[in-house]
Amino acid sequence: MRLLRSVLFTPGNNMRMIHKIPTLTADAVILDLEDSVPMAEKDTARVFIRDSLDFLNTNAVSDIYVRVNGLPTGLTAEDCEFVVQRGLTGIMIPKVESRSEVLEVEKIVEELERRRGLEPGSVVFIPTIESAKGVVNAYEIASASKRVIALGFGAVDFTRDMGVSLSKEGTELFFARSYVAIAARAAGVLAIDTVFTDIIDREGLIRDAMAAKQLGFKGKFLIHPSQIEPVNRIFSPSEKEIEYAKRVVQAFKEAEVKGLGAASLEGRMIDIAVYKQAEDLLRLAEAIAEKEKKIKMRQQSSG
């Protein structure tokens, strides 16, 4: 199972921050070529990212993605030329509004995989929804390609497109967030929630992440390393939830042996839907345990 609980943006033109990535425990890091990099620094960022991917692949516990510039900028193909190589997990495609945009980036990446001897389809995609049109077309974007493994939501550009202000309460985002999460689920991919922009307000971050989890998001975009720990914790099952899920699976399997389609556990009916949800939770718990084991081994080897 792919983990994307915490997805941290890192400017691609900041080598000091790039070199810090192996010390971080985010599930994924997105090296940015888009909004956080001024136009005059794009070429520098491309070179920094290209020259860092092998180092990060060897030393980081995070999966490594690159946010390229969107197709309307005319920079996407050259961005991909620099970053599609061994060590890259995937591409984040910003401000996507249609299925055709995903397919156009796929053509670029397919050719680069072929030329560089990479396994076909190995570079995965995270398109992000950041406009009203993107929200309307969210399902077709999420289901555009087998490479799409998650659908992201970007509130800052979405509220700008809608002509409203971004608030901490998030009232203006409720429909869009809900719909993006639903579209991702319907397409069988993960939903990643927008950044929380106030890096000082830890309690606000926690409330925002918990609300996103309740809507069906499986992780959150981050802008500062201090946000990793609380977000990882919120999007991880508790020990109590894990133990209950184990009992659900056991009860349902025992009912199946008896030829029954449902079971009863602590006064609650356990049907196939509840059983599958419990299995999903246990798979998530296993993936998290593997990640924590990897982190511990890395810390021991470096200490």
N, C-alpha and C positions, 0 to 999 in steps of 0.2 A: 504494500500500500504506500502511495506517495504522500509524504507529509508536507503540508503547506500551512501550518498553523501560524507561523511568524515569517513574514516575507519582507526583508529589510532593503530599502533603497540605499545605494551607495553611489555617489557621483563618480563617473568614469574618468574624470580628469583630476582626481585626487588620489595620488599614489599612496600617500600616507594612510588614508582610510582603506584603500584596497589591501594593503599589507596587514591591516588589523583584522581582516575577515577571518583568518584561521583561529583567532582567539574568541570568536563569537559562536553562540549556540542557536542562532536562527535556523529554522528549517531550510530557508532559501535566502539567497542574497541576489538582488537585482542590480547589476552594474548598469548605471544609467548613461545613455547617450542623448536623452531627450531633454525634458524640461530643466533639469538641474545643471545642464551644461550649456554655457553661452555659445553662440554660433562660432565665435573666434576660437573656441576651445574644442570644437568637435573633432578635428583631426588628431589633436593630442590625446583626447579621450579614447579614440579608436585604437591608437597605438598602445596606450597604457593597458587597455582591456585585452587586446590581442596578445601582448607580451606577458600578461599575468595569468591567463587561463590555465596554463599547465601547472604553474606554481599553486594556484588555488585548488585545482583538481587533486593535487598531491597532498596538500596540507590542510584544507578546510573540511569541516564536517557538514557545511551547508551545501545544498545544490546551488549551482551558479547559472543565473539567467542574465540576459542582457535586454534592456529596454531600448529598442531601436527607435529612430524617428519615424513617425507615421508616413504612410504613402503620399499624402498630399504635399509633403515637404520636398519630395524628390531625393531624399537622402537615404531611404531604406535600403536600396540595393547595395550602396557602398558601405553602409553600416554592416550589413550581413557579410560582405566580402571580407571584412576585417575579423569578424567574431565567430563565424561558423567554422569551428575546428574542434579537435579533440579537447575535452575538458568543459565544453559548453553543454549545460543541461537543456536549455531552451531559450526561446525568444519571447519577450513580452511585446505585444503589438498594441500601441496606444491608440486611444480615440477611435476605435473601430465602430463603423456604422452599418456595415453590410457584410454578408457572406463572401462577396467577391473580393473584398480586401484580404481576408484570410487566405483565400485561394491564390491570390497574386503573390503574397509573401511565401506561400508554400512552393510555388514554382521557382522562386529565387533560391530558396533553401534546398530544394530537391537537386538543383543543378550543382550547388556548392557541395552537397554531400557526395554526389557522384564524382566530381572532380577531385575531391580530397580523400576519397576512399573511406568515407564514413558509412556506417550502417544506414540504409535507407529508412527514413522515418525516425531516426534516433533523436533529432532535435525537435523538442515538443514546443507547443505554443500556449501562451496565456494572453488572449485578447482582453482588452479592458473597455468597459462601457463608460463613456464620459459625456454623453449628450442625450437629448430627448430621442433622437432618431436611433441611437444605439440601443436605448432601453426598449423601444418598440421592436427592434430586430434582434433582441438578445438571444432568443432561442436559435434562430437560423445561424447566428454567429457562433454560438456554443457548439452547434452540431455540424459546422461547416467542414471539418476535417478530423481525421483520427488523431492528428497531432495535438489537437486542443485537449488539454488535461485540466484546465481550470478557466473560469471566467471571472475577471476582476471588475470591481466597481470603483470609479473615481469621482468622488463627490465635489471636489473643487471645480473642475471643469464642467461638471453637470449643472451645478448651481449657477455658474456663469452663463451657461447656455440657456438656462431657464429664466435668467434675469432676477434671481432671488439671492438673498444672503445666506451663507452657510452658518448655521447655529450649532451650539453644542448639544442642544436638545434633539436636533435632527428631524424635526417635524416635516420639513420640506423634502426630506429624503425618503420618507417612509414607503411610498409606493414604489419608487425606483429600486430601492434596496430589496424590497420584498420580491419584486418581479425578477430582478437579476438572479437572486437566490433560487427562485422557482424555475427559471429558464435553465440554469446550470444543472439543477437536479433532474429536470426532464431530459436533458441531453446526456446525463450520466457523467458529468464532470464536477469538479469542486468549485465552490463559490468563495472568492476572496474579497473581503470587505475593504472599504476605503481607509485611508490613513486618518489618524486622529492627530490634528496639527499642533496641539498644545503639548509640548514635550515635558512641561513642568507639572501639568495636572494629571497625576497618576490615577487619582480616584475617578476623574472624568474618563480616562482611557479605559479603566476597568468597567465602568458602567456602559460605555460605548461598545466594548468588545462583547460583553454579556448580552447586550441587546442584539448584536449581530449574530451571535451564536443562536439565540432564540429564533431568529428569522431563518436560520438554516445555513448560514455561512460556516465554513470549515477553517477559516483563518483570516488574517488581517494584514494589510500592508502597513509597514512601519517606516518611520523616518529617523529613529534614533535607537541606538543599542539598548538604552535603558527601558525601552518598551518591550523587549524580547521576553523577559522572564514572566511578567504578568500575563501577556498574551498567550504564551505557551501554556501557562497554567490554566487559563480559562478555557482554551480549546482542547484540553486534555481531560479524559474521564477521571473521576475521583476513584479512590480505592473502593469506596462504597458502591459506586456505579459498576465497577468491574466485577465485584463479587456478586452483585445482583444479576448482572448479565450472564455470569456463569451458571447461576441457579436457573435462569430462564431457559438457557440452552439445554441444560440437563433435564428439566421438567418436560420440555417439548419433545426431546428425543425419547424419553421414557413413554410419553403418550403415543408417539408414533409406533413404538414397538407393540403397543396394545391395540394398534389399529385406530387410534383416535386422531382427529384433526386439530385438537386443541387440548390445553391442559389448564390446571388451576394452580396458582402460586400465590400464597399469602392473600387469598381472597380475590385475586385478579385473574381474569382470563388471559391465557397465553395462546395466541393464534400464530399463524405463519408470519404475519407482518411483524408482530412483536419479537418473534424468534429471529427473523432476519435482521431487525434493528439491533438486537443483542449481539448477533454475530459480527455485524459491522463495528460495533463498539469494541469488541474483543480484538478484532483485527487492527483497529486503531491503537489499542493499548499495546499490542505486540510490536507494532511499528515504532511506537514511542520508546518502548523498552530497548529495542535494537539501536535506536538513535542515541539513547542515553549511554548504552554500553560502548558505542563508538566514541562518544565524547570522553568517557572515562579512560578508555584506552589511549586516546590522543593526549589527554592530560598527563597520563603516566609516562608516556614515551617522551614528552617534551619537558617533564619535570625531573 
